[in-house]
């Protein structure tokens, strides 16, 4: 089933183009990442999908309907990065209000509010006000709001921003669990986190679509990613040692403490063992050796 379709999508702000002729088709399924530097057009795209903005040119459809149309009522949910809870009212009161706006009766709204709180593991917050909750708990309540009703598409803008690692893991698990009921499009700068949650990546830059990449492609054979604990030796020495391994074609220093090793996977499928032998022989402290490329390497280093 088609999730969304954009054809020649343009959004102008004065003389500048936040989106510049985007052609994009996505299917319903596993979570999708939306990435790009600040100013790439990610928030503008979300706003167009929600119907908050109208395109300057081009066409866009969401779940077969025009954004903002009644046909999308209860089918689309969104969580902006700067979303806040009203400090004056209890969590339950606010969720009931949003449920009523979706057409639920008072009784149904209360049950729905409790349902989504239980789903994010926070039923005890029903009578609490936001000030009594930690930042991570407030994020989970806001996420629960997107689960009200039966949304088929949920847009999340930086859902893990400002969260500590334990809460990031909780949010990741909540998204994975809810993915059986809805398709998520997640905008974030945290590529490592997106790699753990999403199946594909939509890459925007300067308002233009750079491409759509399958996460599985980053795990393809022919590459190893070596992450060192610290560089007590020079990158030149590490490069020299690794390139001498038979089957290794190229070694690149792609990020701090990280090396991308390209090798002949057909004739030397177990080259990772040789890499480990060299690491051990030279006493290098390393953090991990993984098959494939990181998402960052795939997108920004070819």
DRENDO-1510 file (C-alpha; in Angstrom, 1 decimal, always signed):
<recs>
REC; n; res; u; v; w
REC; 1; UNK; +0.0; +0.0; +0.0 .
REC; 2; UNK; +1.3; +3.5; -0.9 .
REC; 3; UNK; +2.1; +5.6; +2.2 .
REC; 4; UNK; +2.8; +8.9; +0.4 .
REC; 5; UNK; +3.6; +10.3; -3.0 .
REC; 6; UNK; +5.2; +13.6; -3.9 .
REC; 7; UNK; +5.6; +14.8; -7.5 .
REC; 8; UNK; +7.6; +17.9; -8.2 .
REC; 9; UNK; +6.9; +19.1; -4.7 .
REC; 10; UNK; +8.1; +22.7; -4.2 .
REC; 11; UNK; +7.7; +25.0; -1.1 .
REC; 12; UNK; +8.9; +28.6; -1.4 .
REC; 13; UNK; +9.5; +31.1; +1.3 .
REC; 14; UNK; +10.0; +34.3; -0.6 .
REC; 15; UNK; +12.9; +33.8; -3.0 .
REC; 16; UNK; +14.2; +30.7; -1.3 .
REC; 17; UNK; +13.0; +27.1; -1.8 .
REC; 18; UNK; +12.7; +24.9; +1.3 .
REC; 19; UNK; +11.7; +22.1; -1.0 .
REC; 20; UNK; +12.8; +22.1; -4.6 .
REC; 21; UNK; +11.1; +19.6; -6.9 .
REC; 22; UNK; +10.9; +16.6; -4.6 .
REC; 23; UNK; +9.7; +13.3; -6.3 .
REC; 24; UNK; +9.2; +10.7; -3.6 .
REC; 25; UNK; +7.1; +7.6; -3.2 .
REC; 26; UNK; +7.1; +5.5; +0.0 .
REC; 27; UNK; +5.2; +2.3; +0.9 .
REC; 28; UNK; +3.6; +1.3; +4.1 .
REC; 29; UNK; +5.8; -0.9; +6.3 .
REC; 30; UNK; +8.8; -0.6; +8.7 .
REC; 31; UNK; +10.0; +2.7; +10.1 .
REC; 32; UNK; +11.5; +5.2; +7.7 .
REC; 33; UNK; +14.3; +7.7; +8.6 .
REC; 34; UNK; +14.3; +11.2; +7.3 .
REC; 35; UNK; +17.7; +12.8; +7.4 .
REC; 36; UNK; +19.5; +15.9; +6.2 .
REC; 37; UNK; +21.4; +18.9; +7.7 .
REC; 38; UNK; +19.6; +21.8; +9.2 .
REC; 39; UNK; +17.7; +23.7; +6.5 .
REC; 40; UNK; +17.4; +20.5; +4.3 .
REC; 41; UNK; +13.6; +20.8; +4.3 .
REC; 42; UNK; +12.7; +18.0; +6.7 .
REC; 43; UNK; +10.3; +20.1; +8.9 .
REC; 44; UNK; +8.8; +21.7; +5.8 .
REC; 45; UNK; +8.1; +18.3; +4.4 .
REC; 46; UNK; +6.4; +17.2; +7.7 .
REC; 47; UNK; +4.3; +20.3; +7.7 .
REC; 48; UNK; +3.2; +19.7; +4.1 .
REC; 49; UNK; +2.3; +16.1; +4.9 .
REC; 50; UNK; +0.2; +17.3; +7.9 .
REC; 51; UNK; -1.6; +19.9; +5.9 .
REC; 52; UNK; -0.2; +22.8; +8.0 .
REC; 53; UNK; +1.3; +24.2; +4.8 .
REC; 54; UNK; +0.3; +24.2; +1.2 .
REC; 55; UNK; +2.8; +23.4; -1.6 .
REC; 56; UNK; +3.9; +26.2; -3.9 .
REC; 57; UNK; +4.0; +23.7; -6.7 .
REC; 58; UNK; +3.7; +20.0; -7.3 .
REC; 59; UNK; +1.4; +17.4; -5.8 .
REC; 60; UNK; +1.4; +15.4; -2.6 .
REC; 61; UNK; -0.8; +12.6; -1.3 .
REC; 62; UNK; -0.8; +10.8; +2.0 .
REC; 63; UNK; -2.5; +7.4; +2.3 .
REC; 64; UNK; -4.2; +8.2; -1.0 .
REC; 65; UNK; -5.7; +11.5; +0.2 .
REC; 66; UNK; -4.8; +15.2; +0.1 .
REC; 67; UNK; -3.0; +16.5; +3.3 .
REC; 68; UNK; -5.5; +18.3; +5.6 .
REC; 69; UNK; -8.5; +16.5; +4.2 .
REC; 70; UNK; -11.1; +14.9; +6.4 .
REC; 71; UNK; -10.1; +11.5; +4.8 .
REC; 72; UNK; -7.0; +11.6; +6.9 .
REC; 73; UNK; -8.8; +12.2; +10.2 .
REC; 74; UNK; -7.5; +9.8; +12.8 .
REC; 75; UNK; -5.2; +8.2; +10.2 .
REC; 76; UNK; -2.2; +10.6; +10.6 .
REC; 77; UNK; -0.4; +11.6; +13.8 .
REC; 78; UNK; +2.7; +13.8; +14.4 .
REC; 79; UNK; +5.0; +14.7; +17.3 .
REC; 80; UNK; +7.0; +18.0; +16.7 .
REC; 81; UNK; +10.4; +18.3; +18.3 .
REC; 82; UNK; +9.3; +21.3; +20.4 .
REC; 83; UNK; +5.9; +19.7; +21.5 .
REC; 84; UNK; +5.0; +20.5; +25.1 .
REC; 85; UNK; +2.5; +19.4; +27.7 .
REC; 86; UNK; +0.2; +22.0; +29.3 .
REC; 87; UNK; +1.5; +22.5; +32.9 .
REC; 88; UNK; -2.0; +23.4; +34.2 .
REC; 89; UNK; -3.7; +20.1; +33.6 .
REC; 90; UNK; -3.1; +16.5; +34.5 .
REC; 91; UNK; -1.7; +14.0; +32.0 .
REC; 92; UNK; -5.0; +12.1; +31.8 .
REC; 93; UNK; -7.0; +15.3; +31.3 .
REC; 94; UNK; -4.9; +16.3; +28.3 .
REC; 95; UNK; -5.0; +12.9; +26.7 .
REC; 96; UNK; -8.7; +12.7; +27.1 .
REC; 97; UNK; -9.1; +16.1; +25.4 .
REC; 98; UNK; -7.1; +14.9; +22.4 .
REC; 99; UNK; -9.1; +11.7; +22.2 .
REC; 100; UNK; -12.3; +13.6; +22.2 .
REC; 101; UNK; -11.0; +15.7; +19.3 .
REC; 102; UNK; -10.7; +12.5; +17.4 .
REC; 103; UNK; -14.3; +11.7; +18.0 .
REC; 104; UNK; -14.3; +9.5; +21.0 .
REC; 105; UNK; -17.0; +9.8; +23.7 .
REC; 106; UNK; -16.1; +10.9; +27.2 .
REC; 107; UNK; -16.0; +7.3; +28.4 .
REC; 108; UNK; -14.1; +6.0; +25.4 .
REC; 109; UNK; -11.6; +8.9; +25.7 .
REC; 110; UNK; -10.8; +8.0; +29.3 .
REC; 111; UNK; -10.2; +4.3; +28.3 .
REC; 112; UNK; -8.1; +5.4; +25.3 .
REC; 113; UNK; -6.0; +7.7; +27.5 .
REC; 114; UNK; -5.3; +4.9; +29.9 .
REC; 115; UNK; -4.6; +2.5; +27.1 .
REC; 116; UNK; -1.8; +4.6; +25.5 .
REC; 117; UNK; -0.3; +5.4; +28.9 .
REC; 118; UNK; -0.1; +1.6; +29.7 .
REC; 119; UNK; +1.5; +1.1; +26.3 .
REC; 120; UNK; +4.3; +3.5; +27.1 .
REC; 121; UNK; +4.6; +2.1; +30.7 .
REC; 122; UNK; +3.3; +5.1; +32.5 .
REC; 123; UNK; -0.3; +4.4; +33.7 .
REC; 124; UNK; +0.6; +5.9; +37.1 .
REC; 125; UNK; +1.0; +9.3; +35.6 .
REC; 126; UNK; -2.7; +9.6; +34.7 .
REC; 127; UNK; -3.5; +12.0; +37.6 .
REC; 128; UNK; -0.1; +13.8; +37.6 .
REC; 129; UNK; +0.8; +17.1; +36.2 .
REC; 130; UNK; +3.8; +17.4; +33.8 .
REC; 131; UNK; +6.0; +19.2; +36.3 .
REC; 132; UNK; +6.0; +15.9; +38.4 .
REC; 133; UNK; +7.5; +14.0; +35.5 .
REC; 134; UNK; +11.1; +13.7; +34.3 .
REC; 135; UNK; +12.1; +14.9; +30.8 .
REC; 136; UNK; +12.2; +11.3; +29.6 .
REC; 137; UNK; +8.7; +10.5; +31.0 .
REC; 138; UNK; +7.3; +13.6; +29.4 .
REC; 139; UNK; +8.7; +12.5; +26.1 .
REC; 140; UNK; +7.0; +9.1; +26.5 .
REC; 141; UNK; +3.7; +10.8; +27.3 .
REC; 142; UNK; +3.9; +12.9; +24.2 .
REC; 143; UNK; +4.7; +9.7; +22.2 .
REC; 144; UNK; +1.6; +8.1; +23.8 .
REC; 145; UNK; -0.4; +11.0; +22.4 .
REC; 146; UNK; +0.5; +9.9; +18.9 .
REC; 147; UNK; -0.9; +6.4; +19.6 .
REC; 148; UNK; -4.4; +7.7; +20.4 .
REC; 149; UNK; -6.9; +6.2; +18.0 .
REC; 150; UNK; -5.8; +4.2; +15.0 .
REC; 151; UNK; -3.1; +6.3; +13.2 .
REC; 152; UNK; -1.6; +4.6; +10.1 .
REC; 153; UNK; +1.2; +7.1; +9.7 .
REC; 154; UNK; +3.1; +8.7; +12.6 .
REC; 155; UNK; +5.6; +11.5; +12.0 .
REC; 156; UNK; +8.3; +11.9; +14.7 .
REC; 157; UNK; +10.6; +14.9; +14.7 .
REC; 158; UNK; +13.7; +14.3; +16.8 .
REC; 159; UNK; +11.9; +11.9; +19.3 .
REC; 160; UNK; +15.1; +11.2; +21.3 .
REC; 161; UNK; +16.5; +14.7; +21.4 .
REC; 162; UNK; +17.7; +15.5; +24.9 .
REC; 163; UNK; +17.2; +12.0; +26.2 .
REC; 164; UNK; +19.9; +10.0; +28.1 .
REC; 165; UNK; +20.9; +6.6; +26.8 .
REC; 166; UNK; +18.5; +4.5; +28.9 .
REC; 167; UNK; +15.6; +6.7; +27.8 .
REC; 168; UNK; +16.7; +6.6; +24.2 .
REC; 169; UNK; +16.6; +2.8; +24.4 .
REC; 170; UNK; +13.1; +2.9; +25.9 .
REC; 171; UNK; +11.9; +5.2; +23.1 .
REC; 172; UNK; +13.5; +3.0; +20.5 .
REC; 173; UNK; +11.7; -0.1; +21.9 .
REC; 174; UNK; +8.4; +1.8; +22.0 .
REC; 175; UNK; +8.7; +2.8; +18.4 .
REC; 176; UNK; +9.6; -0.8; +17.4 .
REC; 177; UNK; +6.6; -2.2; +19.3 .
REC; 178; UNK; +4.2; +0.3; +17.8 .
REC; 179; UNK; +5.5; -0.3; +14.2 .
REC; 180; UNK; +3.2; -3.3; +14.0 .
REC; 181; UNK; +0.2; -0.9; +13.9 .
REC; 182; UNK; +1.5; +2.1; +12.1 .
REC; 183; UNK; +4.3; +3.3; +9.7 .
REC; 184; UNK; +6.7; +5.8; +11.3 .
REC; 185; UNK; +8.7; +8.4; +9.5 .
REC; 186; UNK; +11.4; +9.6; +11.9 .
REC; 187; UNK; +13.4; +12.8; +11.4 .
REC; 188; UNK; +16.7; +12.9; +13.4 .
REC; 189; UNK; +20.4; +13.7; +13.3 .
REC; 190; UNK; +21.2; +10.6; +15.3 .
REC; 191; UNK; +22.2; +8.3; +12.5 .
REC; 192; UNK; +23.4; +5.5; +14.8 .
REC; 193; UNK; +20.0; +5.4; +16.5 .
REC; 194; UNK; +18.1; +5.5; +13.2 .
REC; 195; UNK; +20.1; +2.6; +12.0 .
REC; 196; UNK; +18.8; +0.5; +14.9 .
REC; 197; UNK; +15.1; +1.4; +14.2 .
REC; 198; UNK; +14.5; +2.1; +10.5 .
REC; 199; UNK; +14.6; +0.0; +7.4 .
REC; 200; UNK; +15.2; +2.8; +4.9 .
REC; 201; UNK; +16.4; +6.3; +4.8 .
REC; 202; UNK; +15.1; +9.4; +2.9 .
REC; 203; UNK; +18.0; +11.8; +2.4 .
REC; 204; UNK; +17.2; +15.5; +1.8 .
REC; 205; UNK; +19.8; +18.2; +1.2 .
REC; 206; UNK; +19.1; +21.9; +0.4 .
REC; 207; UNK; +15.5; +21.0; -0.3 .
REC; 208; UNK; +16.3; +18.3; -2.8 .
REC; 209; UNK; +16.0; +14.6; -2.6 .
REC; 210; UNK; +19.5; +13.0; -2.6 .
REC; 211; UNK; +18.1; +9.5; -2.5 .
REC; 212; UNK; +16.4; +6.7; -0.7 .
REC; 213; UNK; +18.7; +4.1; +0.8 .
REC; 214; UNK; +17.9; +0.7; +2.3 .
REC; 215; UNK; +19.5; +0.2; +5.7 .
REC; 216; UNK; +20.2; -3.4; +4.6 .
REC; 217; UNK; +22.5; -2.1; +2.0 .
REC; 218; UNK; +24.9; -0.8; +4.7 .
REC; 219; UNK; +25.2; -4.3; +5.9 .
REC; 220; UNK; +26.3; -5.7; +2.6 .
REC; 221; UNK; +29.4; -7.8; +2.3 .
REC; 222; UNK; +32.6; -6.2; +1.1 .
REC; 223; UNK; +33.0; -3.8; +4.0 .
REC; 224; UNK; +34.1; -3.9; +7.7 .
REC; 225; UNK; +33.9; -1.0; +10.1 .
REC; 226; UNK; +36.6; -0.9; +12.8 .
REC; 227; UNK; +36.0; +1.4; +15.7 .
REC; 228; UNK; +39.1; +1.9; +17.9 .
REC; 229; UNK; +38.9; +2.7; +21.6 .
REC; 230; UNK; +41.6; +5.3; +21.2 .
REC; 231; UNK; +44.3; +6.1; +18.7 .
REC; 232; UNK; +47.5; +5.4; +20.6 .
REC; 233; UNK; +49.1; +4.8; +17.3 .
REC; 234; UNK; +48.9; +6.9; +14.1 .
REC; 235; UNK; +46.2; +6.4; +11.5 .
REC; 236; UNK; +49.0; +5.9; +9.0 .
REC; 237; UNK; +50.3; +2.9; +11.0 .
REC; 238; UNK; +46.9; +1.3; +11.3 .
REC; 239; UNK; +46.2; +1.9; +7.6 .
REC; 240; UNK; +49.6; +0.4; +6.7 .
REC; 241; UNK; +49.0; -2.7; +8.7 .
REC; 242; UNK; +45.5; -3.3; +7.5 .
REC; 243; UNK; +46.2; -2.7; +3.8 .
REC; 244; UNK; +48.8; -5.4; +3.9 .
REC; 245; UNK; +46.2; -8.1; +4.7 .
REC; 246; UNK; +45.6; -10.2; +1.6 .
REC; 247; UNK; +42.2; -9.3; +0.3 .
REC; 248; UNK; +42.0; -5.8; +1.7 .
REC; 249; UNK; +41.5; -3.3; -1.1 .
REC; 250; UNK; +41.3; +0.0; +0.7 .
REC; 251; UNK; +41.2; +1.4; +4.2 .
REC; 252; UNK; +39.7; +4.9; +4.9 .
REC; 253; UNK; +39.7; +6.9; +8.1 .
REC; 254; UNK; +36.0; +7.9; +8.0 .
REC; 255; UNK; +35.4; +9.5; +11.4 .
REC; 256; UNK; +37.2; +9.9; +14.8 .
REC; 257; UNK; +38.6; +6.5; +15.8 .
REC; 258; UNK; +36.7; +4.7; +12.9 .
REC; 259; UNK; +38.1; +2.9; +9.9 .
REC; 260; UNK; +36.2; +1.7; +6.9 .
REC; 261; UNK; +37.8; -1.4; +5.4 .
REC; 262; UNK; +36.9; -2.4; +1.9 .
REC; 263; UNK; +37.8; -6.0; +0.9 .
REC; 264; UNK; +37.3; -8.8; -1.6 .
REC; 265; UNK; +34.3; -10.6; +0.0 .
REC; 266; UNK; +34.1; -13.3; -2.7 .
REC; 267; UNK; +37.6; -14.7; -2.4 .
REC; 268; UNK; +38.2; -13.7; +1.3 .
REC; 269; UNK; +34.9; -14.1; +3.0 .
REC; 270; UNK; +36.5; -14.5; +6.5 .
REC; 271; UNK; +38.9; -11.6; +6.3 .
REC; 272; UNK; +37.5; -10.3; +9.6 .
REC; 273; UNK; +39.5; -13.1; +11.3 .
REC; 274; UNK; +42.7; -11.7; +9.8 .
REC; 275; UNK; +41.9; -8.2; +10.9 .
REC; 276; UNK; +41.4; -9.5; +14.4 .
REC; 277; UNK; +44.7; -11.2; +14.4 .
REC; 278; UNK; +46.5; -8.0; +13.4 .
REC; 279; UNK; +44.7; -6.1; +16.1 .
REC; 280; UNK; +45.7; -8.6; +18.7 .
REC; 281; UNK; +49.3; -8.9; +17.4 .
REC; 282; UNK; +49.8; -5.1; +17.7 .
REC; 283; UNK; +48.0; -4.8; +21.0 .
REC; 284; UNK; +45.5; -2.2; +19.7 .
REC; 285; UNK; +42.6; -1.3; +21.9 .
REC; 286; UNK; +39.4; -1.5; +19.8 .
REC; 287; UNK; +35.7; -1.1; +20.6 .
REC; 288; UNK; +34.1; -3.1; +17.8 .
REC; 289; UNK; +34.5; -4.7; +14.5 .
REC; 290; UNK; +31.2; -5.0; +12.5 .
REC; 291; UNK; +30.2; -6.2; +9.1 .
REC; 292; UNK; +29.2; -3.5; +6.7 .
REC; 293; UNK; +29.2; +0.3; +6.7 .
REC; 294; UNK; +27.6; +2.7; +9.2 .
REC; 295; UNK; +24.8; +4.7; +7.8 .
REC; 296; UNK; +27.0; +7.8; +8.0 .
REC; 297; UNK; +29.6; +6.2; +5.8 .
REC; 298; UNK; +27.0; +5.0; +3.3 .
REC; 299; UNK; +25.4; +8.4; +2.9 .
REC; 300; UNK; +28.4; +10.7; +3.1 .
REC; 301; UNK; +31.4; +8.7; +2.0 .
REC; 302; UNK; +29.9; +6.8; -1.0 .
</recs>
